[in-house]
Amino acid sequence: MREGCVPWPEPAVLAYRERGYWTDEVLGTWPGPASLSRAARTALVTASGTMTYEQLDRAADRMAAGLLGTGLVQGDRVVVQLPNEADLVVLSLALFRTGILPVYALPAHRSVEITHLVTASEAAAYVCPDRVLGCDHRQIAQEVLERTDSLRQVLVAGDPGPYTALSAVDADPVELPRPDPEDVALFLLSGGTSGPPKLIPRTHADYAYQLRESAGLCGTGEDSVYLAALPAQHNFALGCPGVLGTLRVGGTAVLAVAPTADVCFPLIERTGVTITSLVPPLVPLWLEAAEWTEHDLSSLEVLQVGGARLDPGTPPPRPAVRAALARPP
């Protein structure tokens, strides 16, 4: 699983372990037996419904067995391009548990970008939705299959057309080989360049450290409700602490289908969101919308802004907005 990836320098590995930065934690082992006390707690809220920790754990185990049943093996790469829905989280946990490596594509990517990602990673599979916002991803899959050599299968969330339905990737749980904590666990994409994105390998050990420390910095715990307003395949919404960091500590992850105020404000009110993440261009739009919204945003305690520097000229919230955003005493 480290083939083609430059390993961490050995002195750095030794230092990180001695200082406790890196442990033997493997991604995807939560929720699991250690989380039985929270089994009935809500883990996920999406447009299609909710999942408890017990349901999420079981679904991930069944999908992990199903993935192995398709012929995928530990170390295979899978390009994952799914919207903010439960399938994305279940699939991610299943891939971590099997040692099959997700390559996270973003929702806006089309055939050129997906072809590049499949080629660069030598991916064996592509997981996509059927149709989102007028784009038929099954057609993208067909184009990528014609242009690449490594791709063996396409899994589709929704109507699969000529491919395999992701919902059919399901089997009775089996014993899974435990990945090495220093093995690559996932590939994220570089940003901020005009060229095609580069693949960034992240190991179980280093990404678990990121989840742990970012959750600590943000005060994220069992009572936290994280709103993934941004695409959850992006590192910011995935693991800073994001969806994975929130699940790791036993909180609730809420996945929004769009980062707009009209979508997110009702979710904040309904689920009691305590923390969310935005990129700078969205901040003034949310602040403006907060001035006239009738939705109660008082549960929101932390607003992370990242991906770029926030414009110093961004106006601060007006008193009425601050009152709406502040938790009542």
C-alpha angles and dihedrals in degrees: 000000000000094000111130093012125108106237124231111267109265095235089055092049092051092047094048091050094046090052093047095244091122122044135169092269115135121204116249096029086111128102092043143106091322088057098054091112089064096040094119095044119107111261102171137025117187138157089270097051143279136301129203121219090256092052092046093049092049093046091050092050092050093047091048090056090044092052091053088048090060090062098259113139138196109290096027115130122232123191106221119200110164133142123246096289137120092266090067093056096041091048092047093053091045092052092048090051094051098042090240106140123235119214103201114221120189124243094248094057117112135184096300093054095039091050089052093049093048091048095045094047097034086230119198095201142025121209117198143150121259098240132348125179092343095312115121104211091189087069089051088052091053092051092048092049090054093050102043138058106204100055110106104166145016122213117197129199103218126003103011098198106192093349137072121285113238088221088063091060091093133121142153109284118267133191108277128208110246113238119232109258089233093052120105109269103180145351122236125190129246119237141192097059132104093226129077114295119268122227116246114201115215122191127218090247098049096042092047088054089052092050093047098047098041091050089051093049091050095043091240115169145141092303094051122110112199120199115209097206091157123060107289092220088072115092092236095059095030103053117357077104089299124140097327096044091050093049091047091061095041100258129132124266118208116196119206122201091218136014094234123122093239089059100036104040094063089049092051090053097042099045101030095242111203101180137023140162131231138176115237099260090060096052099076090043091055092045091052092047091048089063094066105023120117091204119108108243096170095114092066109104105160129040112184117201117195148134090080138010115288111245106256087221093064104123116240118244113280116243093261091051093047088052091051092049097043120093109244114247 
